Amino acid sequence: MTEDGKKGLGEGTTTIFVCRDSLEGILCGVYDAWMSRLGHANVALELENQGNIRMFSQYRQVEETSEKTEKVISAICRKAGQEAYEMVFRVSLSREEEKADRIYRFLVYALNCKMSAKDMLQIPAVYEVFRIDRSVGNEAHLLKEFARFSKTREGIYVCTVKPKNDVIILMAPHFADRLRGENWVIFDQGRNKAIVHRADQGWIVVYTDTDRWKERLVESGDQKEFEQLWKVFHERVAIKERTNYVCQRGHLPLRFRPYMTEFGYRLGHD
């Protein structure tokens, strides 16, 4: 892919390429928008089901193909480097509605500049992708620390979370290494999506529902006892006179606590 001219056939009218909310959908949108040769200033990317229709704009539905996806990934890795592709991948997991167009604007610079992405933060389009990437990465990092597993009657360890961004796929490699010999599931309650890992094997992404895991998560007496011991330990190690709730919220935001054992949460009893 090469950068086309600033003036295009559609000058004066914005052509919006509508794509699915996924890495593949966004990359195919990038391909269609770039290869339309309408000029970067005259095109935009938008996710499906956004609800707002822009006046004086033409809409085109993006058709997804593996060929388009592979071509864009190859171009990014070859011209901008692996680091740029990893940034694009993480940004695609964000909940921000404008992420597709942010990625496109970023690639306009990244594919036509010999500098690395991290050296172009003075450019607003690059900084926005950097900002979103950092936010997604930070949430995934925190969830690795705050994740809590409970054991089902079949011996499967289940962790439930509800992140802002679609980050459970970023958590998977960490737990696949730490819990390699266990059967476990990380369930995203907000998206009905889960990472399923089989002992000493790989992991896959599946779509499921909360009720299924509530039915299966019937802990044994030992499991309940250990949960209670953990809660008591959490209470006993605290120094009441040094309690600082403001500082605590800074290190452990309130939105993570409903899914942590020491704060009283259990998937089957919410």
VOGU-122466 format. One record per residue: residue in one letter; x, y, z of N, C-alpha, C, CB in turn. Coordinates in steps of 0.05 Angstrom, whole numbers, plus 5000, padded with zeros to 4 digits. Each point is the difference from the previous one (the first is absolute). Glycine has a CB too. Layout:
# VOGU-122466
AXYZXYZXYZXYZ
...
# end
This chain:
# VOGU-122466
M501749765000498350245000501850255000496349755024
T502950444960501550254999498150235005503349814967
E497850415043498450235007499050144975502550065043
D494949984955498950144976500050305004497249604990
G501950544990500150295002498150125020501450004953
K499050255054498350125019497350084988504050175024
K495949864949497550064987499149754987501250484993
G496249465010499049754989497450054985502149755037
L496850034952497650014984497650105016501849634972
G498350315054497750075016500350255016499149535003
E502650664988500650245015497450165004504650024981
G495050065044497650155007497949825014500950304962
T499349445034498249815012501649795015496550084964
T502849865061501449805015498849734995501250335035
T500549484958499149724997500749855024500550024950
I497549875064500349855025499949714995498150385026
F504049484981500149714997499249875027503750034965
V494149825034498849895025501149715003495850294995
C505449665028501349745004499049875026504050154974
R496549595028499249855025502050075022498049634972
D501150365053501650055023501849775006496550315018
S505649664967502049785004502650094986496449645003
L505850235004502550064986499849964971502549875041
E496349904951499749944971498350204986500649515011
G497250565002498250204988501350274996496249765020
I505350335000501350264998502250004979499050085048
L502649714951502149984980499049994972502849775033
C494950094963498850004973498950274994498849525005
G500250635015499150274996502450184992496349935033
V506050034980502450154992500749954971501649985048
Y498349774944500649924973498250144980501749555016
D495750434989498050114981500350304998496949635011
A503450515012500250295000502650094986497550015043
W504749854962502550074987500049954970502449895043
M496549884949500149934972497850144984501949565013
S496350585000497950154986501250244985496749865034
R505650234976501550234988498350254999502749674973
L495650365047498450255001501550225015495949725000
G506450225012501550195016499449965029499850334963
H502349675053499749945029498150205014504649814999
A495450444991498350205013497149964993503850324998
N495649514982497349974990498749745008501250294963
V500249555054498949745008500149995031501549784956
A496950045055500049955028499149715005499150495010
L501749405013499149745008498150025024504349804984
E493750045016498050005022499149725006498550464986
L501149485039499149735008497049984995503649975035
E495549784961497149954995498450085025501249634969
N496350445025498050055021500750235018498949524999
Q502350694990500650235015497650185005504649984982
G493550014999497450145005499950284988499749745041
N502650404956499950274990500850004970501250185046
I497149954938500550024971501050284994496549644989
R505850394998501150264994498750104974504349885023
M495150384977498950134976502250034979496550245028
F502749764947501950054978502249794999499050495003
S500349275005502049785000498949764985501950165044
Q499849694944499349754987501049775017500150224954
Y498349575048500749775017500549764982497350185038
R504949684969500649754986500549785021502050254961
Q496849525035500349785018502649854993495049965006
V506649995014502649864995499549704998502550365025
E498649524955499849714996502649885011497050044959
E502749785060502449875013501049774984498350155044
T504349844951501349774988502649955014497750084955
S503249685046502649945012502350124984498149575019
E501550454955502050114983500650305006498649684964
K499350475041500350285007501450035027495950124974
T503249725045501250005027503049944999495649875020
E505149924966502849924998501750214986498649535000
K500350604980501650214986500550245018497949854957
V500150235058500450235018502049935023495350164989
I504449605022501849925022502949984989496349745022
S504050154954502749984987501250284996498649564978
A499750625012501050284995500850135026497150034960
I501349945061500750125026502649895010495250075010
C505149674991502549885011502450064983497249635019
R502450394955502350054982500950295001498549634971
K499650565029500750284998500150145027497949994956
A500449935063499950145026501249845022495950244984
G504349495013501249845020498049855017503750315001
Q497249485013498449835016498750165023502949614988
E498650585023498950165022497550154992504750055018
A495350064958497750154990497649824997503050324976
Y497549435014497849814997498849935027502149824958
E499650135061499049935027498350235012504149715007
M496750544988498450235009497349994987504250275006
V495749694968497549994985498249775011502350184959
F498949595047498549785011498750075027503149684976
R498550445041498950075027497950224998504349885020
V496150324962498050214997497449894989503750334992
S496449464992497649874989498349885022502449914957
L498850045067498549895023498750215017503249624999
S497350634994498950225016497050024997504350244996
R494449885023497150064999499450264986499449735042
E502650434951499650264988498749984973503950185026
E494049974969498549984975501650104976495950065026
E506050114978501550124978502649854994498050445011
K502449335001502649864998500749934971499249825045
A498850104938500649924973501250234984496249685002
D502750565001501150234985502650095012495450144989
R504949835038502650065013502249824988497650145043
I501849614954502049814989500750084971498249635029
Y499850444956500550084972501950254999495549814986
R503850395030501750255000502849935009495950285009
F504449555010502649925010501649864977498149955047
L500649884939501449854979500850184976497549595014
V501150624982500850194979502850105005495250144994
Y505449915031502750095007502049775003498050395023
A501149404991501849785006501049854975497649955043
L500850044936500849854976501650184981495949715005
N504250545000501550184982502250165014495850034973
C505049885051502050135015502149805010496750365013
K505849704984502149815008500450005031502150064955
M496750135058500350015029498149805013501350494998
S499449425026498349825014497650155012503949705011
A493950164994497650135010500550165026497349634979
K504350265039500450135026501650264997499949555021
D501250504955501550254996498450214986504149734998
M493350224999498350194985497650105018501349784957
L499150235069497750065018499250294997501649665031
Q500050514956499150284996497850024979504650155013
I495049634972497849994980497549915014503349914962
P494550255037497649925015498949724993498950485001
A501249454973498949734993501649785012498450204957
V504249845046501749795012499750005030503350064963
Y496550185049499650015029497449875009502750425000
E495249624984497449885008500249695001497650394979
V503749495001500449715001501749925023499549984950
F502650175056501749955023498450015026504050194975
R494350015027498350045024498149765004500350504995
I498449424984498149775002501549745006496950234968
D505449745019501649765004500949985030501650024952
R499250205059500950005028497749945019503550344988
S494149765006497749955016499249715000498450464991
V501649424985499349714998502149835014497750094956
G504849975040502249855012499950025031502750084959
N496750165051499950035029497849845013501850464994
E495949534992497749855011500749705000496850354984
A504449554995500749724999502049935022499250004950
H502750185054502149965021498749995028503450234971
L494749955034498750005027498449755004499950504998
L498749414981498349765003501649755005496750224970
K505849775020501749775006500449985030502350044955
E497950195059500450015028497449955016503950314993
F493949794997497549995015498349764993500250495002
A500649354979498449764993499849805023501450074952
R496349835053499649805021498549754988499950365036
F501149404969498949764989498449845022503849984966
S494049915026498549815017499849744985497350375021
K502449414994500149734989497149894997504649935020
T494849974956497449874995500149715010499250304960
R498549575041499949725009501549814981495650105021
E504949994954501549844981503050055002496150004970
G504750185048502950055003501050224982500549535015
I497750624973500950224982500150265016497949774960
Y504350375037500350265013498850224983504349835023
V493950324989498650214985500550285013496449664987
C504350524996500450285008498050174984505049935012
T493550245001498250184985500950295004496249675006
V503750484973500750285000498050154982505049895007
K495150384996498350164983501650254992495749835022
P506350144961501750234993498650204981504049705006
K497150544994498950204982500749934971500550355035
N502049564961500949924973500149704998502750424997
D497549494978499949714994502849885004496150074968
V504749915058502949945005500549715010500450475011
I497649364990500649735011502049854983495449995020
I504650074954501949874982502950085007496549994963
L503950255049502650085008500849885027499350434976
M498749485039500649865025500749714996496850315023
A502349574955500349714996502949905000495850034974
P506150105012502749895000501249995028500650184955
H498850015062501150015028499049765015500150504999
F497349445001499049785016500549734986496550315018
A503849694956500849754987502749915009497250134960
D504550065047502749945010499949935029502050304966
R496549865050500049965029498349755008500550505005
L497449454980498249775007500049804977497150315029
R505249624962500349834977498749735004504250244989
G495949655034499049735005497249995010504549875010
E494050354988497250015010498050054977501850165045
N495849754960497850084982498750255012499149524986
W500950694998498950255011498550164979503750015033
V494650184976498450174983500250285011496949624987
I503550584996499850285007497550104985505150075008
F492950025007497450074988499650305001498149555013
D501450574964499350294999497050025001504150114972
Q494949975052497150015004498650214984500949845046
G500550374947498750224984499749934971501950315032
R499749504958499949944971499249714995503550334993
N495949515029499449724997502149854983495150125004
K507349935003502349894985502049895020499350344963
A502049445029501849875020502549894986496149885028
I506050114988502549864992499849725014502850444993
V497449354991499949735011502749864996495049974991
H506349945031502649884999499849715009502250445007
R498949374978500249735008502749945011496649874966
A503549975055502549945014502249904980497449895042
D504950244960502349934983499550024971501449705036
Q496650464956499450054972499750304996497849544995
G501150534982499650284994497350115010502949944961
W496550305031497550135008498550114975502150125045
I495349904958498450104978498050215011500549564975
V498450605007497950195007497349884993503250404993
V494949615026497349914994498050205010501549525005
Y496150464985497850185009498049835016500550314959
T498849785064498449855019498250185015503649655004
D495350275018498250175016500549965030496549984963
T502650215053500650005029498549775014500650494998
D496949464994498449795013501449734999495950264989
R505449684989501349744997502149965022499350024951
W502250195055502149975020498950025028503350194968
K494549955036498850005026499049735008498650474993
E500349384987499049735006502249815006496250094969
R506149955019502249815003501850075024499949924952
L500050335057501850095021498749945027501950364970
V497949395037499049925027502449905015495449884983
E505750295034502549935014499649785021501650474991
S500649395013500049805022500250155026502149644970
G497650215052500350125026502850115004496649695018
D505450174972502850095003500450274985501549525004
Q497250504973500350254984498950245016499749744957
K497950225055498850215015501750075025495449854984
E505749945028501650055024502550164993498349575019
F503050364959502450154992499350294993502149584983
E495650475004499250274994499650165026497849844958
Q501050035061499650145026502650065014495649775004
L506350044995502650045012501450244986500349515011
W499450514963501350224986498850265008501049694961
K496450325043498750255008500950085028496049894971
V504249915047500950055028502850105000496949655017
F504950234967502750084998500250294990501449534990
H497050544990500050274989499250205021498849814955
E499350125062499250185021502050035023495349874989
R506049905017501950005023502650154994498049565014
V502950424961502650134994499750314998501449584976
A496150515021499650294998500650145027496549924964
I504750315035500550165024497950225000505049905000
K493150075018497750185001500750295002497449635020
E504750434997500750285005501450134975500649885048
R500349954934501350114976498349974975504449885021
T493150084983498149984977499950264984497349665026
N503150324948499950244983498549924974504450185018
Y493049884983498249914978500750144973496449915034
V504550344968500750154976502349864986498350435020
C503849514996502349864989499349734989503050255032
Q495349614983499149734992498650004973499649885049
R498750324947498650024975501950064977495950155024
G506349994982501950054979501449754990500650455020
H500049374999501349754993498149774992503650145031
L493949884979498149794994497350144994502449665030
P497150424945497550144994497549845007502450224963
L495549925044497549875009498949814980499150405027
R501249664947498749834980501149724998499250414975
F503249545037501149735000499149835023504050184977
R495049955044499549865026497749805000501950405021
P496049654963497849815001500849724991496950384991
Y505349594996500949744990502349885015498350144955
M502249975069502349915016498949865025503050374982
T498149395024499149845022500050155027501749604975
E500450555030500350135026498050225004504849894998
F493850194981497850205003497349874999503050344979
G496949395022497549875004498649904975499650275038
Y501749754938498649924976500449704994500650464983
R497349415008500249734990498149994976501249795046
L499750094931498550004976497249885003504249964976
G495649845040497449875003498150145019502349584990
H498750645023498350125021500150314998500949605030
D499050514946500150294997497350125003503849964970
# end
